[in-house]
């Protein structure tokens, strides 16, 4: 099984507001950078979208290590919350619906195609690829705003 490293980040100008995401995929010495933006979204949606879009780039099942500064995304998998949400029909323990259910469903489906390991990194620090993803995401927002 091929091993892929995936760095991701999301950004929002206002929350909600215009948002962007960025991802860097690395495999066998090759690197692919992707990004995108939405006019009205939240930071958490962009964090999840970055991981989803990165995984969607893979053409076959892979072993993927995802590096993200999003505790929201990483902790949902590390602590198993997402599996509990799935079992409960995406209703939290306080009987409120899980936010971003559509993205959690899509991401969970992708984690069943690939073997995915999530690692939390410190944001806006000295992690080169997290900083690259942050720039991809913020540039995507700037480009979107310039088109409006």
C-alpha positions, 0 to 999 in steps of 0.5 A: 500500500502506498504511503502518502503524507497529507498536510491540510489547513483551512482559513476563514475571513470572518466566521462565518465568512469567505473561507479557503482551504489548502492541502499538500500531498507528498508521495515518493518525492513528489508534491502536489498542492491544491486549494479552493475557497467558498463565499460563505462558510466556517473555519471548521468546514474549511478544515474538513474540506481540506482533508476531504479534497486531499484524500479525493486526489488519491487514485487508489487506497493508500496509507495516509498520515494527515497533519492538521492544526485543527483540533476539531478534525483530529480529535474527532478521529483520535477520540473516536467521536466521529464513530459515536456520532455515526452510530447515533445518527449524528446526534451529540450526547446533548441531543443536538445535531452534529454540525457539518454532518455532510462533511463528516459523512464524506470524510468518514467514507474516505477514511474507509477507503484509505488507512488514515492516521491523524496527527495534530500539529501546532498552527502558525508555528514553525511547521513548514508544510502547515505554513504552506497550507495556511498560505494556500488557504488564505490566498484562495480567500484573497483570490475569491474576494478579488473575483467578487 
